[in-house]
């Protein structure tokens, strides 16, 4: 079934155990001749000061990061408590928005609001 899918998203966190498991998953896909260019790496819960940099993670996994979500436990906790989505104006909300647009193929410039209107 994987061969009929245009892209496969692999979600990982920057901790060593998760990266080890992700490496094994990628190796298994490569052993089955799954094209690496179809893989999309998403790094979730990336702290500001991580033991591994994003570049190191990409080097270990041999795949560029398609998206990175910051570790924002406060934003998530507040959303869970309120029974709502993460606010759009939060760091994580903005990252989710950019990710959704990227997956949908919406150009980033098209998503920015115009500051001035032409009334002519």
GROMACS elastic network, one bead per residue, 0.5 to 0.9 nm:
[ bonds ]
;  ai    aj funct       b0    kb
    1     4     6  0.55368   500
    1     5     6  0.70395   500
    2     5     6  0.53109   500
    2     6     6  0.83776   500
    2     7     6  0.86189   500
    2     8     6  0.77511   500
    2    34     6  0.79425   500
    3     6     6  0.77504   500
    3    34     6  0.71494   500
    3    35     6  0.87415   500
    5     8     6  0.70024   500
    5    38     6  0.85326   500
    6    38     6  0.64658   500
    6    39     6  0.89880   500
    7    37     6  0.83484   500
    7    39     6  0.57862   500
    7    40     6  0.67407   500
    8    38     6  0.61591   500
    8    40     6  0.59368   500
    8    41     6  0.85154   500
    9    38     6  0.85578   500
    9    39     6  0.59566   500
    9    41     6  0.59048   500
    9    42     6  0.68506   500
    9    66     6  0.88358   500
   10    22     6  0.77787   500
   10    25     6  0.89440   500
   10    26     6  0.88080   500
   10    39     6  0.69758   500
   10    40     6  0.60433   500
   10    41     6  0.50013   500
   10    42     6  0.60136   500
   10    43     6  0.84204   500
   11    22     6  0.83237   500
   11    40     6  0.84464   500
   11    41     6  0.61400   500
   11    43     6  0.59169   500
   11    44     6  0.66668   500
   12    15     6  0.84513   500
   12    18     6  0.61253   500
   12    19     6  0.67073   500
   12    21     6  0.88558   500
   12    22     6  0.67655   500
   12    41     6  0.76472   500
   12    42     6  0.63401   500
   12    43     6  0.51197   500
   12    44     6  0.59026   500
   12    45     6  0.86194   500
   13    16     6  0.84667   500
   13    17     6  0.89277   500
   13    18     6  0.59797   500
   13    19     6  0.69931   500
   13    42     6  0.83750   500
   13    43     6  0.54122   500
   13    45     6  0.59992   500
   13    46     6  0.67900   500
   14    17     6  0.86318   500
   14    18     6  0.69374   500
   14    19     6  0.65247   500
   14    43     6  0.68579   500
   14    44     6  0.74706   500
   14    45     6  0.74358   500
   14    46     6  0.62487   500
   14    47     6  0.83835   500
   14    50     6  0.74774   500
   14    51     6  0.81427   500
   14    52     6  0.69479   500
   14    53     6  0.85784   500
   14    54     6  0.83764   500
   14    57     6  0.72983   500
   15    18     6  0.55548   500
   15    19     6  0.62418   500
   15    20     6  0.86894   500
   15    50     6  0.87453   500
   15    51     6  0.82281   500
   15    52     6  0.82381   500
   16    19     6  0.51218   500
   16    20     6  0.60667   500
   16    21     6  0.86848   500
   16    52     6  0.89324   500
   17    20     6  0.50917   500
   17    21     6  0.63306   500
   17    22     6  0.85853   500
   18    21     6  0.51720   500
   18    22     6  0.60508   500
   18    23     6  0.85534   500
   19    23     6  0.60041   500
   19    24     6  0.85997   500
   19    57     6  0.78374   500
   19    60     6  0.82249   500
   19    61     6  0.77702   500
   20    23     6  0.51077   500
   20    24     6  0.64123   500
   20    25     6  0.87499   500
   21    24     6  0.51068   500
   21    25     6  0.62375   500
   21    26     6  0.87086   500
   22    26     6  0.61894   500
   22    27     6  0.85335   500
   22    61     6  0.75943   500
   23    26     6  0.51827   500
   23    27     6  0.61173   500
   23    28     6  0.85990   500
   23    60     6  0.77187   500
   23    61     6  0.58194   500
   23    62     6  0.89320   500
   24    27     6  0.50080   500
   24    28     6  0.61013   500
   24    29     6  0.86299   500
   25    28     6  0.51000   500
   25    29     6  0.62885   500
   25    30     6  0.86452   500
   26    29     6  0.50757   500
   26    30     6  0.61404   500
   26    31     6  0.85884   500
   26    36     6  0.83223   500
   26    39     6  0.87978   500
   26    61     6  0.76467   500
   27    31     6  0.61123   500
   27    32     6  0.86993   500
   28    31     6  0.50391   500
   28    32     6  0.64619   500
   28    33     6  0.88300   500
   28    34     6  0.88238   500
   29    32     6  0.51421   500
   29    33     6  0.64574   500
   29    34     6  0.52765   500
   29    35     6  0.81065   500
   29    36     6  0.82701   500
   30    34     6  0.53146   500
   30    35     6  0.71117   500
   30    36     6  0.72095   500
   31    34     6  0.74721   500
   33    36     6  0.86143   500
   34    37     6  0.88473   500
   34    38     6  0.79820   500
   34    39     6  0.88335   500
   35    38     6  0.57175   500
   35    39     6  0.74843   500
   36    39     6  0.53682   500
   36    40     6  0.86624   500
   36    63     6  0.77296   500
   37    40     6  0.79024   500
   37    63     6  0.84380   500
   39    63     6  0.77809   500
   39    66     6  0.89872   500
   40    63     6  0.78078   500
   40    64     6  0.78520   500
   40    65     6  0.70020   500
   40    66     6  0.55161   500
   40    67     6  0.82099   500
   41    58     6  0.87240   500
   41    63     6  0.67976   500
   41    64     6  0.67282   500
   41    66     6  0.52367   500
   41    67     6  0.68305   500
   41    68     6  0.85727   500
   42    65     6  0.59567   500
   42    66     6  0.57391   500
   42    68     6  0.57112   500
   42    69     6  0.77015   500
   43    46     6  0.65932   500
   43    54     6  0.85171   500
   43    57     6  0.89058   500
   43    65     6  0.69513   500
   43    66     6  0.82423   500
   43    67     6  0.64375   500
   43    69     6  0.62362   500
   43    70     6  0.85339   500
   44    67     6  0.84091   500
   44    68     6  0.59841   500
   44    70     6  0.66668   500
   44    71     6  0.71971   500
   45    68     6  0.79529   500
   45    69     6  0.56888   500
   45    72     6  0.71390   500
   45    73     6  0.85595   500
   46    49     6  0.82686   500
   46    50     6  0.69946   500
   46    54     6  0.85752   500
   46    68     6  0.69732   500
   46    69     6  0.61194   500
   46    71     6  0.50195   500
   46    72     6  0.87249   500
   47    50     6  0.54167   500
   47    69     6  0.89405   500
   47    70     6  0.59645   500
   47    71     6  0.50395   500
   47    72     6  0.81398   500
   48    70     6  0.74329   500
   48    71     6  0.77186   500
   49    52     6  0.83832   500
   49    53     6  0.82467   500
   50    53     6  0.62512   500
   50    54     6  0.86574   500
   52    55     6  0.80369   500
   52    56     6  0.59347   500
   52    57     6  0.65437   500
   53    56     6  0.51403   500
   53    57     6  0.63691   500
   53    58     6  0.87062   500
   54    57     6  0.50620   500
   54    58     6  0.61928   500
   54    59     6  0.85778   500
   54    65     6  0.78470   500
   54    68     6  0.87248   500
   55    58     6  0.50939   500
   55    59     6  0.61109   500
   55    60     6  0.86210   500
   55    64     6  0.83551   500
   55    65     6  0.87886   500
   56    60     6  0.61090   500
   56    61     6  0.86111   500
   57    60     6  0.51413   500
   57    61     6  0.61957   500
   57    62     6  0.82705   500
   57    63     6  0.86024   500
   57    64     6  0.86749   500
   57    65     6  0.85233   500
   58    61     6  0.52410   500
   58    62     6  0.55648   500
   58    63     6  0.53577   500
   58    64     6  0.52655   500
   58    65     6  0.64456   500
   59    62     6  0.50415   500
   59    63     6  0.71283   500
   59    64     6  0.80488   500
   60    63     6  0.81884   500
   61    64     6  0.81776   500
   63    66     6  0.87358   500
   65    68     6  0.69083   500
   66    99     6  0.86262   500
   67    95     6  0.83733   500
   67    98     6  0.88695   500
   67    99     6  0.65973   500
   68    95     6  0.77920   500
   68    99     6  0.87486   500
   69    72     6  0.85051   500
   69    91     6  0.89354   500
   69    92     6  0.66693   500
   69    95     6  0.63296   500
   69    96     6  0.76991   500
   70    91     6  0.76936   500
   70    92     6  0.65012   500
   70    95     6  0.80906   500
   71    74     6  0.89286   500
   71    92     6  0.81719   500
   72    75     6  0.55196   500
   72    76     6  0.65902   500
   72    77     6  0.87298   500
   72    91     6  0.78222   500
   72    92     6  0.67108   500
   73    76     6  0.51618   500
   73    77     6  0.59140   500
   73    78     6  0.84905   500
   74    77     6  0.50565   500
   74    78     6  0.60479   500
   74    79     6  0.85140   500
   75    78     6  0.52933   500
   75    79     6  0.62276   500
   75    80     6  0.86775   500
   75    86     6  0.63331   500
   75    87     6  0.79194   500
   75    90     6  0.72806   500
   75    91     6  0.82651   500
   75    92     6  0.72007   500
   75    93     6  0.85869   500
   76    79     6  0.50870   500
   76    80     6  0.60836   500
   76    81     6  0.85031   500
   76    85     6  0.83631   500
   76    86     6  0.63767   500
   76    92     6  0.84788   500
   77    80     6  0.51407   500
   77    81     6  0.60729   500
   77    82     6  0.85865   500
   78    81     6  0.51045   500
   78    82     6  0.61511   500
   78    83     6  0.84421   500
   78    84     6  0.84640   500
   78    86     6  0.78292   500
   79    82     6  0.51670   500
   79    83     6  0.58933   500
   79    84     6  0.50462   500
   79    85     6  0.55402   500
   79    86     6  0.52205   500
   79    87     6  0.76123   500
   80    84     6  0.63665   500
   80    85     6  0.76842   500
   80    86     6  0.83761   500
   81    84     6  0.78061   500
   82    85     6  0.84389   500
   84    87     6  0.82103   500
   85    88     6  0.83669   500
   85    93     6  0.84110   500
   86    89     6  0.85819   500
   86    90     6  0.71998   500
   86    92     6  0.71211   500
   86    93     6  0.55303   500
   86    96     6  0.89673   500
   87    90     6  0.54824   500
   87    91     6  0.86936   500
   87    92     6  0.80512   500
   87    93     6  0.54794   500
   87    94     6  0.83555   500
   88    91     6  0.80671   500
   88    92     6  0.78344   500
   88    94     6  0.56729   500
   88    95     6  0.88515   500
   88    96     6  0.82637   500
   88    97     6  0.73724   500
   89    92     6  0.82683   500
   89    93     6  0.60309   500
   89    94     6  0.61200   500
   90    94     6  0.60701   500
   90    95     6  0.85544   500
   91    94     6  0.53343   500
   91    95     6  0.63700   500
   91    96     6  0.87927   500
   92    96     6  0.61380   500
   92    97     6  0.85447   500
   93    96     6  0.50970   500
   93    97     6  0.61637   500
   93    98     6  0.87258   500
   94    97     6  0.50152   500
   94    98     6  0.62520   500
   94    99     6  0.85909   500
   95    98     6  0.51796   500
   95    99     6  0.61084   500
   95   100     6  0.86139   500
   96    99     6  0.50659   500
   96   100     6  0.61231   500
   96   101     6  0.86138   500
   97   100     6  0.52352   500
   97   101     6  0.62730   500
   97   102     6  0.86135   500
   98   101     6  0.51572   500
   98   102     6  0.60803   500
   98   103     6  0.86663   500
   98   108     6  0.75782   500
   98   111     6  0.89029   500
   99   102     6  0.50314   500
   99   103     6  0.61767   500
   99   104     6  0.85179   500
  100   103     6  0.52058   500
  100   104     6  0.60994   500
  100   105     6  0.85035   500
  100   106     6  0.85062   500
  101   104     6  0.50051   500
  101   105     6  0.59368   500
  101   107     6  0.72019   500
  101   108     6  0.73305   500
  101   111     6  0.81030   500
  102   105     6  0.50310   500
  102   106     6  0.60007   500
  102   107     6  0.72985   500
  102   108     6  0.78234   500
  103   106     6  0.77755   500
  104   107     6  0.89669   500
  105   108     6  0.89439   500
  106   109     6  0.85361   500
  106   110     6  0.69488   500
  106   111     6  0.74550   500
  107   110     6  0.54159   500
  107   111     6  0.69657   500
  108   111     6  0.53707   500
  108   112     6  0.69356   500
  109   112     6  0.55392   500
  109   113     6  0.87023   500
  110   113     6  0.79230   500
  114   117     6  0.69788   500
